[in-house]
């Protein structure tokens, strides 16, 4: 009830982010139901159904990541002075974030079920009744229990992830400050230690590229079916891309930290020094989503090369899945950047009170964006080219 009352008085931008989470949840739920419809209509192709379900885990993971990022930036779950005194400590705020996320994702799952049944022809009286009956396996009955189980995946995982993310953030802030509401003693750390995931990230990225090259070498028949098609990329290619994405996510904070060091190299001025310090301090927050975005962009470039060099194995549901992954990862990156901006708002206000010009803060922001592009663009292009070689051969 508290979550619903807070939602009524929420800023329109916050409601828009929650609606985007609901829309992403609806897209993933629709893909999962399509996989179930295929399995019901083709009982003799259980291996294909399992592979389709595994493919759906990619947009599901992207949606959960986006839902967690939105929960972290929700003003109703951010610490305020005096909340612990009225019973809204770290645990209660984590529960509130989980409930808000569950409401949005459950709404999306419900919309996905109604839309799926409508296109199958199970619900009549609206336009486009049964237009996709063949694609969605309308000839076979839909197991209700299995459908509800699949639709519950996004709300359960997103809610649990949001609660854990909010609780871990509260604990880290409480450890950095004696304030019971979790406010840190200072907004910017001094020259912070480099994140330790860069070597592991490089190793996993190299392993993923090797798996993709081995799986795509001379693959005939395309045994891995993407939704909407019965033949597509080998399963090993997806495994290799997953390893590559995990590797880039692990390497992202280290690369962002390196970008901050580059900004401060060779006698930096005040603007470069400020931009570099902020980037080093925020490397862990924005580096991971930025690494995932790089993995998605590299996969898109490789897919475009495959699209131009041979048969086109992409169907309408494949396009929906790709749109979900690209949209959710990009939105997660933007939301993480917004969270970082919220966390350093007090620092910006202090600098402005001390007489720093607003143009200096804008210049520091532009410098951070430029150096991140300079550091992350070359690895993304190289990985895309290496991943496209075995697919287009």
ABEGO torsion letter per residue (X at the ends): XAAAAAAAABBAAAAAAAAAAAAAAAAAAAAAAAAAAAAAABAABAAAAAAAAAAAAAAAAAAAAAAAAAAAABAAABBBBGAAAAGBBAAAAAAAAAAAAAAAAAAAAAAAAAAAAAAAGABBGBBGBGAAAAAAGAABBBBAAAAAAAAAAAAAAAAAAAAAAAAAAAAAAAAABABAAGBBABABBBBBBBBAAAAAAAAAAAAAAAAAAAAABGBBGGABBBBGBABBBBAAAAAAAAAAAAAAAAAAAAAAAAAAAAAABGGBBAAAAAAAAAAAAAAAAAAAAAAAAAAAAAAAAAAAAAAAABBBABBAAAAAAAAAAAAAAAAAAAAAAAAAAAAAAAAAAAAAAAGBBAAAAAAAAAAAAAAAAAAAAAAAAAAAAAAAAAAAX
